[in-house]
């Protein structure tokens, strides 16, 4: 696809669809029809209209994909690591060449802004390049056992991996698991969310074009109950990587237990952004703004709780409310600040959370209602919302809303800030804003989270390991640690 973004956007608004969208599963190196012919519609959250159809996969489609993966694994695991490196770099280059098309598809399918979708494309490129650099460095070690014995370890691929992909970051989460799996020599069967199927299908096609053997990467689309459930239960799956809700993650754990299948879980979050009295208030305000309103708050690691010291609370609220009210909502292809909510069902869920807070008498400083794209009066949107001065036990503090809703807690000092930061069942990410490096390091080491940033909530990147503790899940993705799930260590010893 060589069309530039401007031409694609113009054509999309004129025709209501996009060219080149896959209309089946990707199995065995090609697009194939659904086993029973059933199809689902994919909706553009920015206008609430269906723009394409895709296969409603079932157990039979999953079985075909796993069979193809078994054949693909046989070829790919024996591919020299240096060749795997070259293939993954070619995949990165293909995404770079087609990034306009890729970003437009992602924006239409997910509801996010085109700028955010472009950022996801860059993340995909970097992920493939990063794990391409690891593919030929999966080295073992020698073990000194004394005279007459030689012992060493080898790191080998675990086998066929299942990737259950969420709807909030459908492309970058796909690549976050697939790139290290392929670098290790594994095969993949992926099931994207039923509201965002298309970029996973495109990426699978482009990986095959880049040189990944037929069957080494497969994508089955459809409902979680019809396609995702039989995939994670399949006895030939060696590892499942799941990103989603705590409740569904618990179900996945139960489903894989009979097969003793390895598992990586990236689940919910209610991540604190701690603003201490000595912080740069303007930087903390800007950090808090985008920690919660990026991707319309639909981020597991969003800074959805602002834990602010009392002496700067009033100033921060005044500035943060003012900035929030400047944010422009709209269709993702029209360059807004904040895009749409991914589905009507999820929009209703966010609205119920906020309405319940209003019913409890909580102070809603700004926002608080579902709305539409002001240009078209259509689509699924929620106003950027701030709920102030909440008690630690309030549901808006304890429950993941997963939308553009910031819950504020007021504390007196560092010790109470730490207690509030750790006072939910989640432990995914935390941010700290302070001018005192000693306080920053004390808090960073004491807050229970898989990732902590200081004076820049979104600091880090592909190179930094990501994952949670407690009900935020277990296992790490990204960074060098991201490949650990896809390799196992074998010890070989010779007496001579």
N, C-alpha and C positions, 0 to 999 in steps of 0.2 A: 504494500500500500504506500504510494508516494504522494497522496494528496496532503496538502498542508492543512493545518488546523482550521484556518479561516475558511477554506473551501468546504471542509467537512462540516463545520458548524452551520454554514449557510445552507448546505444541502440537507442537513438533518432537520433544521427548522422548517424547510420547505416540504420535505417528504415524510418526516416522522420516523425515519429509520436510518440505519447506517449500512454501507456496502461491506461485503466480505465477512459477515458474521457467521461463524460455524453454526450449523443447525442440527448436529448430532453429537454423539460421544466421540472422543479420540481414543481409539483402541488399536493396538498393533500397528501404529504408524500412519493411521488414516482416520478420517471422519467416517463414522458408521452410524446407521439409523438405529433408533431405539428398538429393542426386541419386540415390543408389542405395538409400536407406532404411536404411543401416547406422547403428548407434548405439553409443555407449560409455557405460559407467557411471561416475558420479562418486562418489568415496568420501569419507566423513567421516573424516579422520585421527584424530579424537578417540575414535572407537569402531571404526574399521576396517570400517564397514558402508557399502554403497552406499545413497545417498539420492535419486538422480535419474539420468536418462539425457539424453544430448545427441548431436547429430549428429557422425558420423565423416566429416568433410569429405574430399573428394578433389580432384583437379585440375579436374574439371568445376565443382565448387562455387567454387573459386578463380577460374576464368574468368568465371563469372556475376558474382562480386563485383567483379572488375576492370572488367567491362563496365558494371556499375552505377556504379562509381566514376568512369568516364569521363563519364557523364551528370551525375552529381552535381558533378563538378569544373566542368563548363561553367556550372552555375548558381551554385555557391558562390564561385568566384574572381571573379565579376562582382558579387557582393553587396557593397554599400558597407561599408567597414571599420567604420563606426559601427554598422551593423546586425549585423555579426559580433560586435562587442563586446556588444551587447544580448542576442544569442542565447547566447553563452557565459555571461553573467551569469545568464540564465534557467536554464541547465543547472545552474549552481552552486546556485541556489535550489531546484530540484527535488531535488537530492541532500540538501540540508539538510532539506527537508520529509520525506524518506523515509529519513533516516539510520539509524533503528532497523532497518528491514527490510534496508537495504543492509549494515549492519555484521553482522547475524546471518547473512546469506547468506555474506559474506566469511569469517566465523569458521568456519562449518560446512564450507565448500568448501576452505579452506586449512589449517585446524587451529590457526590463531593464536587468541590470547585475544580475547574480545569487546572489552576495553579497547584492544588493539592494532588491531582492526578499526575501532573508532570513530575512532582516530587516523588510519587510512587514509582514512576518509570525510572527515575534516576536511582532509586533504591534498588530496583530489580537489576539494573545494570551493574551497580556496585556489588551486590550480593554475588552475582555470577562471577565477576572478576575476582572478588575476594576468595571465594571457595575454589576457583580455578587455581589460585596460587597455593592452595593447601593440598590439592589432589595428589601431587607428586612428593609430598613431605610427610606422609603417614608412616612414619618409621617405627620399628620396634626397638628393642634394646637387648644387649647381651647380659647374661646373668652369670657371675663367677661362682662356679660350684666346686672348683678344684680340679686336680689332675684326673684325666680320664673321662671327664664329663664336659660336654659343650651344650649350653642351653641359651635359647633366645626366644623373643616374643615376636609375633607378627600381628598386625592389625588388619582384620579382614571385614568386608561388608557384612551387615547383619542379614541381608536378603531383600525381600519385598517389603516396602514401607507403605503405609496408608497415611494420606494427608487429608485431614478434615479442615476445610478452609472457611473462615468466617466472612461475613459480608462487609465488614467495615474497612478492611484492607485486603480486598480479594487478590490483588496481584502480588504485592510485596510479601504478604504472608505465605502465599503459594511458593514464591521463590525462596523465602527464608527457610523453608523445609526442604524443598526439592533440590536446591543448589548443593547443600552439604551432603544430602543423600546421594546425589549423582557423583559428587567429588569422591565419595567413599567407595563407589562402585555398586551401589544399591539400585534396584528398580523401584518404580513409584506407581501407585494408583491413587489419584487424588479425587476428592469429591468436593467441589466448590459449593458455597451456599446457594440455595435455590433462587435467591434474589439477585445474585451476581455471578452468572456462569461464564461470561464470555472471555475475560482476559486469561483465565486458566486454560481454556481451550486454545486461544491464540498462542499462548506461551508453549503449550505442548507441541503444537504444530511447528513453531519456530525452533524448538529444541531438536526436533527430528530433522528439520532442514539444516541445522548446524552440525549434525552428525551423530546425534544420540540414536542408537539402534532402535528399530521398530520394536515396540513393546516395553522398552525401558522406562517410558513415561506414558501413562494413560490417564484420561480424565473421564469420569462418569458423572453426568449431571443428574439432578433430580432432587426429590425431597429427602430429608435426613432419615425419615422412617423407612423409606422404600429403598434407598441406595446407600446412605451412610451407615445404617445399622448392619446390613449384611456385610458391608466391607470390613468394619472393625471386628466382626465376629468370625471372619473367614480364617480357617486354620492355617492357611499358607502365608498370612501376614505376620512378619517378624517384629514389626514396630509400628505403633500408631502415634502420630503427632496430631494433637487436637487443640484447637483454639476456639473457645466459646464460653458459655455460661457455666457456673458451678454445677447447677442441677444436671445439665447434659454431660458435663465432665464426669460426674459421679456415675451416671449411666454408662458412659464409655468404660470406666474402670471395671464396672461389674460385667460388662459384655466381654472384655478381653481376658478376664480372670481365668475362665476355664481353659484357655489356650496358653496361659502364662505368657502373654504377649507383652513385650516392652512398651512403655508408654511415656510420652512427654505431654504434659498438660499445661496450657497457658490459659488461665481462667479469668475471673473477674478482678476488679480493683476498685478501691475507694481511696485513691492516693492523696496524701496530704502535701500541700505546698505550705511550708512553714515560713512566715515572715516575722522576723524578730525586730525589736525596736530600733536596732542600730543598722538596719538594712538601708539600701538606697530605695526609697519608697517608689520613685518613678519606675525604676527597673523591675521592682517586685510587682507593681501594677501591670506592667506590660507582660511580664512573665506569667502572672496569674490569668490574664486575659486569654492568651493563646494556649495556656495549659488546659483550659476547659473548653474554649470555643473553636479550636482547630477541629476540622472534620465534624462540625456541629456536635462536639462532645462525645462522639461515638468512637471512643478509644478506650481500650482496657486500662491503659496507663495514664489516662487523663488526670490532670490535677483537679479533681472534683471537690476537694475539701481545702479551703483556705484557712489555715490555723494562724491567726494574726495576734500579735501582742497588743494589749489594750491601749497603750499609749499612742499607737499609730493607727488604730482601728478606724476612727472617724475619718482621718485623712485618706486612708486607703480606700474606704468605701466611697467617699466623694469622687475621687479620681477614677476609681474602677467603674462606678456607675456611669460617669460621664463618658468614658471610653466605650463602654458596652453599648451605649445608646447611639454611638456613631457607626456601629457595624451595619453593613448593608447585606440583607438577605436576598437570594435570588437563584435562578437556575444556574447550575454549575458552569454552563458554557457561556454565561453572560458576565463573567468576571466579578462575582460578588465577594464579600468577605467571608460569608458563612453560607454553606450549601444546604441541601435538603436532608431530611430524615429518611433513612433507607426504605422504609415501608409504612403503609398506613397503620398496620398493627403495632409497629414500634412507636410511631407517633402517639397513638392512643395510650400506650403504656407510659410514656413520659408524661403525658397530660394527666394521667391518673395520679402519678407520684406528686406532681406539683399541686393538683387540686386537693389532694389529701393534706399536704403541708398547709395550704391556705385554710382548710377546714380546721386544722389544729391551732390556728391563730399565728402561724409563723410570719415573720416580716419579709415580704417579697419586695425588694428594693427596685427591681426593674424586670420587665418581661413577665413571664408567667402564663403565656397562652399559646395554643396552636395557632398557626397563621398560614398564609399562602405567599407565593411569589407575587410581590406587589405589581410587577409588570404584566402578569397574565391572570392573576387571581386564581391560580391553580397550584398543584403540587403539595408536598407534605413538608411543612416547616414548623419549627418551634422557636419562639422568641428567645434570644439569649437572656438567661434568667439568673438572678442573684438572690439567694435566701439568706438572711442575715442572722447572726447571733443565736445559733442553734445549740441546744443542749446535747451533750455527748450521746445520749440515748435516742435522740430523735431519728426516725426512720430515714430522713434525708441525709443524715450522717452515716448511718449504719448500712444502708442499702444502696446498691449500685443502680443509678438511674440511667446511665449510658446515654446521655443527651446533653444539650447545652445548658446545664443547670449547675451553678456553683453554690455549694453549701459552706457557710462561714461559721467558724468557731473562734471565740475570743478567749485569750489566755493571759495569765499574769506570769510571765517569765519563762525561761528556758526549760525548767523542770516540768512545768505543766504542759508546755508545748510538746515535749517528748511523750508525756503520758497520753495526750490527745492524739498524737501521730500514730501511736501504737494501739489505739482503742477501738479498732474494728477487727473483723475476722479476716480481712484482706491484708496482704503484704507484698505488693507488686513493685511500686515505685514511690519515691518521695523526693521532694525538692526542698531546698533550704535557701533562704535569702537572709544574709547577715554580713556585716562588715568585719566580724571578728572570726578569724580563721580557727581559733581555738574552739569557740562555740560550734562552728561549722563541723569540725572534725569529731567533736564529742557527740553531736547529734547524728552525724552520718554513721558512726560506729554503733550507736545505740538504737536507732530506728530499725525496726524489723521490716526489711524490704530487699528485694533482689537487686535493685538498682537505685542509687541515690545520686542526685546532682546538686551542685552548689552554685547559686547565683546565675543559673541558666537552666530552666526546667527541662528543656529538650536537648541539653548537652549530651554528647556521645554520638553514636552512629552504628553502622554495620559492624564495626570492629569490637564493639562493647557487648559482652554477654548480657542477655535479657531473659528474665523469667522471675517467677514469684515464689513466695513461701506461704505456708498455711493454706487458706482457701483460694489463694491466687494460683495454686498449682505447684508443679515441680518440674525439674529439668531446666536446661538453659538452651536458648537459641541465639543465633548471631555470635560473632567472635569465634575464636578458635574452639571454645567450648561447644559451639553449635554442632560440630561434627561428631562429638562423642556419642550421641544417640545412635549414630548410623554405622559405628564400627564396634567390633568385639575383639578382645585380645585372646590370642591362642599362644600357649607356651609349647615349645618343642625342645626336647632334651635327648641327646645322644650319648651313650656310653661307648667309648672307643679305646 
